[in-house]
Amino acid sequence: MEAGGKTLIELKHIDKVFEDGEQLMDDLNLEIKQGEFVTLLGPSGCGKTTILRMLGGFDRPTRGEILLNGQDITNIPPNKRPINTVFQKYALFPHLNVYDNIAFGLKLKNLDKKTQDEKVKKALEMVDLEGFEKRSIDTLSGGQQQRIAIARAVVNEPDVLLLDESLSALDAKMRKEMQIELKEMHKKLGITFIFVTHDQEEALTMSDKIVVMSDGEIQQIGTPEEIYNEPKNLFVADFIGESNIFKGKMVGKLQASFGGAVFDCVDDIAQGTVIDAIVRPEDVQIVPENQGKIKGKVLSCDFKGTFYIVAIETDKAEIEAHSLKNFALGEKVGINIDPDMIHIIPYDSSINHYDGEVVGVSEDDVIVQFADFSLTVSASKLFGDKKVEPGTKVVGSFVPEDADLSDDAEAGVVAGNIVSFIYIDNAYRYVVRSEVNEEDYLVCDEYLWNQGDRVSVLIPEDKWSFEIVGRDE
């Protein structure tokens, strides 16, 4: 059946809370069409394998429904579902030969020997391993074992095949070959494939549809072309391939100012909007210095086999370009970007808004209690002539550029760990997750920190803004 037909699988209002109280998913919804090759893509811990386990029946949502062809299968055990799984480590039986591994499920169904033989033969043909029936598992290469695991899954003729990072154990060459073979198997079988990976190239190569995930949330769903060329947010832009990201502003009809120049673009966003402009390295044109809208000098030029990765320093940013030409270090160059190679999304710093409550007032000092910390500020400077008293509800906010990071956990208003970062213009935009309440803080810093680093967030008092939103009755 052609992909994109009727809906086969629905995940409706899925919550997942673990035994330790950590909530991974909150009201997650997803539809998968019959015959699609769908890839769940994201970093470790984003929830993609949890979704696969719930689909396979090995885990259950805390709340919500999983529907297959409109029927609720949320509480149906794995062996009662028309869904088979190929695990990351294949889970083959080492004491059984290839035939018996593949026929294992058929024997449980008490099928006669002739039917078993026919189905095993057909499954081996599907994975191009005809004649391997009597081979021992430990004599097979990693790629061959992967194919046997797939044959064992498809021999039961499931409606859905789940693949949990099933190419990760292969070397690079075999991995690329198996990507092509898996796509061909999908076409032959005509069933729904749901594949989990953190490898962006793998997802782009094989999928009909990609579901990009982060922190238990779906960031974007689309075709490989849509995900790559039209990312909906900075996480997707940064996670899928390489990107140059510039903070800028719309200065006219289809005109964006970023990187020290004004560029024509195709995204019709209102004039005056602060934006992030996303440009892929392969779309950056390196031209003679006097012909470029932006001028800079070459910092590095590294050969990658089929192209050079060129880092160019400008007055406003460091820009990466891919080029077939080699450039000398220090060489002065110009940069141009065609309008349809610029993807614009509105800049959003709303993450740095936090609910608080005034818990103390003395002379001109006001103590505001937030979820993670308390803050003493000047009433006259930050609230003006507005009356504040204990019980006043406020929203405190700051822009990422006004905050800094420190490796001294006691130096800032809140301590936490860096969970992600993106390089924009000539600085890094970090997401710091607090240790106590797991609130996120967006901070821009020119220095490079590592993901997982424990840091504190410093926000000067005069960089805070407060809005009174109510009072306790």
C-alpha positions in Angstrom: 0.0 0.0 0.0 1.2 3.5 -0.8 2.4 5.5 2.2 0.2 8.4 3.2 -3.1 6.5 3.1 -5.3 5.8 6.1 -4.2 6.3 9.7 -2.8 3.1 11.1 -1.4 4.2 14.5 -2.6 7.0 16.9 -0.9 8.1 20.1 -3.5 10.2 21.8 -2.8 12.5 24.8 0.2 10.4 26.0 1.8 11.2 29.4 4.7 9.3 30.7 5.9 9.6 34.3 8.6 7.3 35.6 8.6 5.7 39.1 11.0 8.4 40.4 8.5 11.0 39.5 10.3 12.4 36.4 7.8 13.3 33.7 9.1 12.6 30.2 6.0 13.3 28.1 3.0 15.6 28.6 0.1 15.3 26.2 2.0 13.9 23.3 0.0 13.2 20.1 1.2 11.4 16.9 -0.4 9.8 13.9 1.3 7.3 11.6 -0.2 6.3 8.2 -0.3 2.8 6.9 2.8 1.9 4.8 4.9 4.8 6.0 8.6 4.7 6.9 8.6 6.9 9.9 11.8 7.8 11.8 11.7 9.1 15.4 14.8 11.3 15.6 16.4 13.1 18.5 19.2 13.0 21.1 19.5 10.5 23.9 16.8 10.7 26.5 14.3 12.6 24.3 11.7 9.8 24.5 11.9 8.2 21.1 12.8 4.7 22.4 10.0 5.1 25.1 7.5 5.6 22.3 8.8 2.5 20.5 8.5 0.5 23.7 5.0 1.7 24.2 4.0 0.7 20.6 5.6 -2.7 21.1 3.8 -3.3 24.4 7.0 -3.4 26.5 6.0 -0.2 28.3 2.8 1.6 29.1 1.9 5.3 29.1 0.9 6.8 32.4 -2.1 8.4 30.7 -3.4 8.3 27.1 -4.3 5.8 24.4 -2.5 3.9 21.7 -4.8 3.0 18.8 -4.1 0.5 16.0 -6.6 0.6 13.2 -8.9 2.5 15.6 -8.7 -0.2 18.3 -7.2 0.6 21.7 -4.1 -1.6 22.2 -2.7 0.3 25.2 -3.0 -2.6 27.6 -2.6 -5.5 25.1 0.7 -7.5 25.8 3.4 -7.6 23.1 2.7 -11.2 21.9 -0.9 -10.2 21.2 -0.1 -7.3 18.9 0.6 -7.5 15.1 3.8 -5.6 15.8 7.3 -7.0 15.8 10.5 -5.3 17.0 14.1 -5.5 15.9 16.2 -4.5 18.9 19.5 -2.6 18.9 21.3 -5.8 20.0 19.2 -8.0 17.7 18.4 -10.5 20.6 19.2 -13.6 18.4 19.4 -17.0 20.1 23.1 -18.1 19.9 22.3 -21.8 20.5 19.9 -21.9 17.5 20.9 -21.8 13.9 19.6 -19.3 11.4 16.5 -21.4 10.4 15.5 -22.0 14.0 16.0 -18.3 14.9 13.7 -17.2 12.1 11.2 -19.9 12.6 10.9 -19.4 16.4 7.7 -17.4 16.3 6.2 -19.7 13.7 6.7 -22.7 15.9 5.0 -20.9 18.8 2.0 -20.6 16.5 2.1 -24.4 15.8 2.4 -24.0 12.1 3.2 -27.2 10.2 6.8 -27.8 9.0 6.0 -27.2 5.3 4.5 -23.8 6.0 7.5 -22.9 8.3 9.9 -23.9 5.5 8.1 -21.8 2.9 8.0 -18.7 5.2 11.6 -19.0 6.3 12.8 -19.4 2.7 10.8 -16.3 1.7 12.1 -14.3 4.6 15.7 -15.2 3.8 15.2 -14.2 0.2 13.8 -10.9 1.4 17.1 -10.1 3.2 19.3 -11.7 0.5 20.6 -14.5 2.7 19.3 -17.6 0.8 21.0 -20.8 1.7 22.0 -19.6 5.2 19.4 -21.8 7.0 22.0 -24.1 8.7 24.5 -21.5 9.6 25.4 -20.8 13.2 24.6 -17.3 14.5 28.2 -16.8 15.7 29.6 -17.3 12.2 27.7 -14.3 10.8 28.9 -10.8 10.5 27.2 -7.9 12.2 25.4 -7.0 9.0 24.2 -10.6 8.4 23.0 -10.8 12.0 21.0 -7.6 11.5 19.4 -9.1 8.5 18.5 -12.3 10.3 16.9 -10.2 13.1 14.8 -8.4 10.4 13.9 -11.8 8.8 12.8 -13.2 12.1 10.6 -10.1 12.6 9.0 -10.0 9.1 8.4 -13.8 8.9 5.4 -13.3 11.2 3.9 -10.8 8.7 3.3 -8.0 11.2 1.4 -4.9 10.4 4.2 -2.8 11.9 7.9 -3.3 12.2 9.7 -1.4 15.0 13.5 -0.9 14.6 15.3 0.4 17.7 18.6 1.9 16.6 19.2 -1.4 14.8 22.1 -0.1 12.6 24.1 1.4 15.4 26.4 -1.7 15.9 27.5 -1.7 12.2 30.6 -0.1 10.8 30.2 3.1 8.7 30.3 1.3 5.3 27.9 -1.5 6.3 25.6 1.0 7.9 25.2 3.0 4.7 24.6 -0.2 2.7 22.0 -1.4 5.2 20.2 2.0 5.1 19.6 1.4 1.4 18.6 -2.2 1.9 16.2 -1.3 4.7 14.5 1.2 2.4 14.3 -1.5 -0.3 12.8 -4.0 2.2 10.2 -1.5 3.2 9.1 -1.1 -0.4 8.9 -4.8 -0.9 7.0 -5.6 2.3 4.6 -2.6 2.0 4.2 -2.5 5.8 4.7 0.3 8.3 8.3 0.8 9.5 8.9 2.9 12.6 12.7 3.5 13.1 14.5 5.1 16.0 17.8 6.8 15.6 19.8 9.8 16.7 21.7 9.9 13.4 20.4 12.7 11.2 21.9 11.4 8.0 20.3 8.1 8.6 16.9 9.7 9.1 17.2 11.9 6.0 18.2 8.9 3.8 15.5 6.4 4.7 12.4 8.2 5.9 9.0 9.1 4.3 8.4 11.1 7.5 10.6 12.3 10.3 9.4 13.1 13.8 12.0 15.3 15.5 11.9 15.0 19.3 13.5 16.8 22.3 12.8 16.4 26.0 9.8 14.3 25.4 8.2 16.8 23.0 7.7 16.6 19.3 9.5 19.6 17.8 8.5 19.0 14.1 7.0 16.4 11.8 7.7 16.5 8.1 9.3 15.0 5.1 13.1 14.9 5.1 13.1 17.9 2.7 10.8 19.9 5.0 12.8 19.1 8.1 16.1 20.1 6.5 15.0 23.1 4.4 12.3 24.6 6.6 13.1 23.9 10.3 10.4 25.2 12.6 12.7 26.2 15.4 16.4 26.5 16.3 16.6 23.1 17.9 15.6 21.4 14.6 17.8 23.7 12.6 20.8 22.9 14.7 20.1 19.2 15.2 19.5 18.4 11.6 22.8 19.0 9.7 25.0 22.0 10.1 23.5 25.6 10.2 24.7 29.1 10.4 22.3 30.9 12.7 22.1 34.7 12.9 20.1 37.0 15.1 18.6 39.8 13.0 15.6 41.9 12.2 13.1 42.3 9.4 13.8 45.8 7.9 11.4 45.8 4.9 9.1 43.7 2.8 11.0 40.4 2.3 14.2 42.0 3.6 16.2 40.8 6.6 19.2 42.4 8.3 21.7 40.0 9.8 25.4 39.3 9.8 26.2 43.0 9.0 24.1 43.3 5.8 20.6 43.4 4.4 19.4 40.4 2.4 16.4 39.7 0.3 14.5 36.6 1.5 11.3 34.7 0.7 9.7 34.5 4.2 7.1 37.2 4.6 7.4 38.3 8.2 6.3 41.6 9.5 8.8 44.5 9.4 10.4 45.2 12.7 10.2 41.5 13.9 13.4 40.3 15.6 14.3 37.1 13.8 16.8 34.2 13.6 18.1 33.7 10.1 19.2 30.1 9.2 21.6 29.4 6.4 23.1 26.0 5.6 26.8 26.0 4.9 26.4 24.6 1.4 24.2 27.7 0.6 26.9 30.2 1.6 28.5 31.6 -1.6 32.2 32.6 -1.3 33.0 35.3 -3.8 35.8 37.9 -4.3 35.9 40.4 -1.4 34.6 43.3 -3.5 31.6 41.3 -4.7 30.2 40.1 -1.4 27.5 41.7 0.8 29.5 40.5 3.8 33.3 40.7 3.9 35.6 38.6 6.0 38.8 36.5 6.2 39.4 32.8 6.1 40.1 31.3 9.6 40.4 27.7 8.4 39.9 25.5 5.4 39.6 21.7 6.0 39.3 19.1 3.3 36.5 16.6 3.8 36.9 14.4 0.8 34.4 15.9 -1.6 34.5 19.5 -0.4 36.2 22.0 1.9 34.7 23.3 5.2 35.7 27.0 5.3 35.4 29.1 8.5 35.2 32.8 7.7 35.5 35.5 10.3 33.5 38.7 9.8 32.9 41.8 11.9 29.6 40.4 13.2 29.9 36.6 13.1 31.9 33.5 12.3 30.4 31.8 9.2 30.8 28.2 8.0 30.7 27.5 4.2 31.1 24.4 2.1 33.2 24.9 -1.0 34.8 22.9 -3.8 37.7 25.4 -3.8 40.6 25.6 -1.3 41.2 28.9 0.3 44.4 30.2 2.0 44.3 31.1 5.7 43.9 34.8 6.1 42.6 35.2 2.6 40.0 38.0 2.3 36.7 37.0 0.8 33.1 38.1 0.2 29.9 36.3 1.1 26.6 36.3 -0.7 23.4 34.3 0.0 20.5 33.8 -2.4 17.0 34.8 -1.1 15.6 31.2 -1.2 18.6 29.9 0.8 17.6 32.0 3.8 15.1 30.5 6.2 13.6 33.0 8.7 11.9 32.2 12.0 10.8 34.8 14.6 13.2 35.1 17.5 11.7 33.8 20.8 13.2 34.5 24.2 9.9 33.8 26.1 11.6 31.0 27.9 13.0 33.6 30.3 9.7 34.5 31.9 9.2 33.1 35.4 6.2 33.3 37.8 7.0 34.7 41.2 5.5 36.1 44.4 6.5 38.9 46.7 7.3 37.4 50.1 8.9 40.3 51.8 9.1 44.1 51.7 11.5 46.3 53.8 12.1 50.0 53.0 13.0 49.9 49.3 13.8 46.2 49.1 11.4 43.7 47.7 12.0 39.9 48.1 10.6 37.9 45.2 10.3 34.1 45.5 10.5 32.1 42.3 10.4 28.3 41.9 14.2 27.9 42.1 15.4 30.9 44.0 14.5 34.2 45.8 15.7 37.5 44.6 16.0 40.8 46.5 15.5 43.9 44.2 14.9 47.6 44.5 11.2 48.4 44.5 11.7 52.0 43.1 14.0 50.8 40.3 12.0 47.8 39.1 8.4 48.5 40.2 8.4 52.4 40.1 5.3 53.8 41.8 3.4 50.5 41.6 2.4 49.2 45.0 3.9 45.8 46.0 3.3 43.9 49.2 3.6 40.3 50.4 1.3 38.1 48.3 1.7 40.2 45.1 2.0 37.9 42.1 4.6 38.9 39.5 6.3 37.7 36.4 10.1 38.3 36.2 11.9 38.3 32.9 15.3 38.9 31.4 16.7 38.6 27.9 19.4 35.9 27.2 22.0 38.4 26.2 21.9 40.0 29.7 22.8 36.9 31.6 26.2 35.2 32.1 27.4 31.7 33.2 29.8 30.9 35.9 31.4 27.6 37.0 30.9 28.7 40.6 27.5 27.2 41.6 27.0 29.7 44.3 27.8 32.8 42.2 24.5 33.1 40.3 20.8 33.2 41.2 20.3 29.5 40.2 22.5 26.5 39.5 21.9 23.8 36.9 23.3 21.8 34.0 23.7 22.8 30.4 21.3 20.6 28.4 21.9 22.1 24.9 23.5 24.9 23.1 23.6 26.6 19.7 26.2 28.8 18.1 24.6 32.1 16.8 26.5 34.9 15.2 29.6 35.0 17.5 28.2 33.6 20.7 26.6 30.5 22.1 23.0 30.3 23.2 22.7 27.9 26.1 19.8 26.2 27.8 20.5 25.6 31.5 18.2 23.3 33.4 17.9 24.0 37.1 18.7 21.3 39.6 15.7 21.7 41.9 12.6 22.3 39.7 14.1 21.6 36.3 13.2 25.1 34.9 15.0 26.1 31.8 17.0 29.3 31.5 18.2 30.7 28.1 21.6 32.4 28.4 23.9 33.8 25.7 27.7 33.6 26.4 30.7 34.1 24.2 32.6 31.3 25.9 32.3 27.6 25.0 30.9 25.3 27.7 30.2 21.6 27.3 26.8 19.9 27.4 26.3 18.6 30.9 28.5 21.2 32.6 27.3 22.4 36.0 27.0 26.1 36.0 25.2 29.0 37.7 23.2 31.7 35.9 24.1 35.3 36.7 21.5 38.0 36.0 22.3 41.6 37.1 19.5 43.2 39.1 19.1 46.1 36.6 18.5 43.5 33.8 15.4 42.1 35.3 11.9 43.3 34.3 8.8 42.7 36.5 5.1 42.7 35.7 2.5 42.6 38.4 -0.1 40.0 37.5 -2.3 39.8 40.7 -2.4 39.5 44.4 -3.5 36.9 46.9 -7.0 37.4 48.2 
